[in-house]
C-alpha cells in the first residue's frame, strides 16, 4: 500500500473515528455503526476502505443468524515510533493538495471533539519555532511514546472506569523561508 493510498484512506472524518474506535478492540461494522450513530452500510464501506489501505485487518469472523460478521482491528498505532519516523504524508508520492485534504478531515474531527470537551487535565499548543535538530528529534520521540501509550491502553467505549479523551497531533519539519 502506498503512502498516498494510506493518506487518502484516512482523509475522511468517519474513517478517523473508525480507526480510533477499532484501536481499543475488534468490532464489526454493525457494532461500529451503533457506537458512531452510522448506518451499518456506511460503517462497512468505510471499514473496507481502511482494510484495502492496510490500516485495519479482519481479526475475527463471527457467525450471526446464518451470516458472518467480520471484526476489524487497527493495531499499528500502539507501536511506538522513533525520532526518525516518517508519516504517510511525508512520502514523495503525496502532494500538498492530498495533505490538505487529510488536514481538513483532522480539523473537522477536532471540531466535533471540542464540542464534547469537559474539564480536566489537558494541553493545547500551537507553535512554529526554530529549534536544534536534536531537540526536534527528542520531541518527536516523546510525542510518539505518548501516542503509543494512549493507543495501547485504549478500552472499548463506555468501559467502567474509563473516560473518553482526544489526542490530535500534527508535527512536521518545515522548509526554510
N, C-alpha and C positions, 0 to 999 in steps of 0.2 A: 504494500500500500504506500503510495507516495505521500509526502508531506502535504502536498496540495489537496489530495483527496481527504486526508485526515482533517485538515483545517476546514475544508468546505463542509464536511460531515458535522462538525461541531459549531458551525456558523448559524445556529438556529437556537433560540432560547429554550424551546421544548427539549431539544437534544441535550443542551447543557444541564437542564433539570433531570433528565433521564440518566445521564452519566452520574450525577451526584446520587440519585436515588439507588441505582444498582451498584454503587460502590459499597454500600453497607451490607447488602445481601442480595442473593439472586432473586429476581422477580420475573413473573410472566408479564406479558403485555396487559392482560386483564388486571393484575394486581397493581401494576404501574399506573394504568389508566384510572383506577379507583383513587389511588393516592394523589394523583395530579389533577383530577377532575377533567379527564380527557375521554374521548371515545376509545374503545378498545382498538378500533381500526387505526386511529391516529397514533396511538402508542405503539402498535405493532409496526406500522410503517416507519416511524422514527427509530425504533429499535433495529429494524432491518438495515436502515441506512448506516447506523452506528456499527452494526455487525459487519457489513461489507467493507467498512473503513478499518476494521480490525480493532475497534475501540471497546467493543463488548463481545463476549463469547457466550454461546449456549453452553451452560454448565450442567443442565439437567433437563430431561424431558419427562413430564408427568402426565399420566393418563387421567383424563377427566371426562366423565359422562360420554364415553365412546370416542372421544377425541384425544388429541395430545396438546399439551401446553409446554412451550419452551420457556425455560427460565434463563435469563440473561444476567451476566455479571461483568462489571468493569473492575479490573484489578490493578492495572498499571500504575494508578496514582498512589498506591500505598507503598511504592518503591521510592526510596529517597533518590533525589537527583543531585549531582555534584555541581561544583562551580563551573565546570566546562560543558554542562548540559546545553543542548540546543533544543529549542521548542519547534513545533511543527511549522510555525510561521517564520522560522529563521532559515528555511531551506531556499536553495537557489531557484526552485520552480514556483515559488509563491510570490505573486505580485503585491504591490501596495494595495491595489483595489481589493484583492482577496483578503488581505489582512484587515482592511477596513470593514468588510462585511462581518468578519469574526468579532471585531471590536464592537460593532453595533449590536450584535447578539449579546455580548457581555454587558453592554450598557443597559439594554432592555431588561436583562435578567437582574442586574444590580438595582434598577429602579423598582422592580417587583419586590425584591428582598427588603429594600429600605422601607417600604410601606409596612413591613411586618416587624420592623426594628423595635426592640424594647430596651429597658435599662439593663445595665450590667457591664462587665469588663469588655473592652473593645479598643480598637485602634483604627485610625484612618489617617492616611498620609498621602501627600502628593508632592513630588519633588522632581526637579530637573537640575541636577547638580554635577559638578566636576569632582571626581574622586580618583585616588590612586587605583590602578588595576587590581592590586591585591585586596584592597578594601571592597571593591565591587565583587570579586570572587568570593570573599567571606560572606557578604550579604546574600548573594545568590545561594550559597551553601546553606545558610541558616533558614532562609525562607523555604528552600527545598525540604529541609528537615521538618519544618513546621507543617508544610503541606502533607508530607508523608505521614506524620503523626496523626493529623486530623483524619486522613483517609483510612489509615489502618484502624483507627478507633471508632469509625462510623458504625452506628447501630441502625436497625430497622426504624422507620418513622414511628414515633409515639412509644418507644420502648420506655418502660418506667425507669425513672432516674436519669433520663436524658433531656437535653434541651436542644432545640433547633439553632444552628449557628450558620453564619455566612462567611466565606473567605473568597475574595476575588483579588487576584494578583496579576499584574501585568508589568514585568520588568524587562528592560532590554537596553543594551548599549546604543548610543546614538552617534551619528556622523558628526564630525567637527563642522561647525558653521564655516 
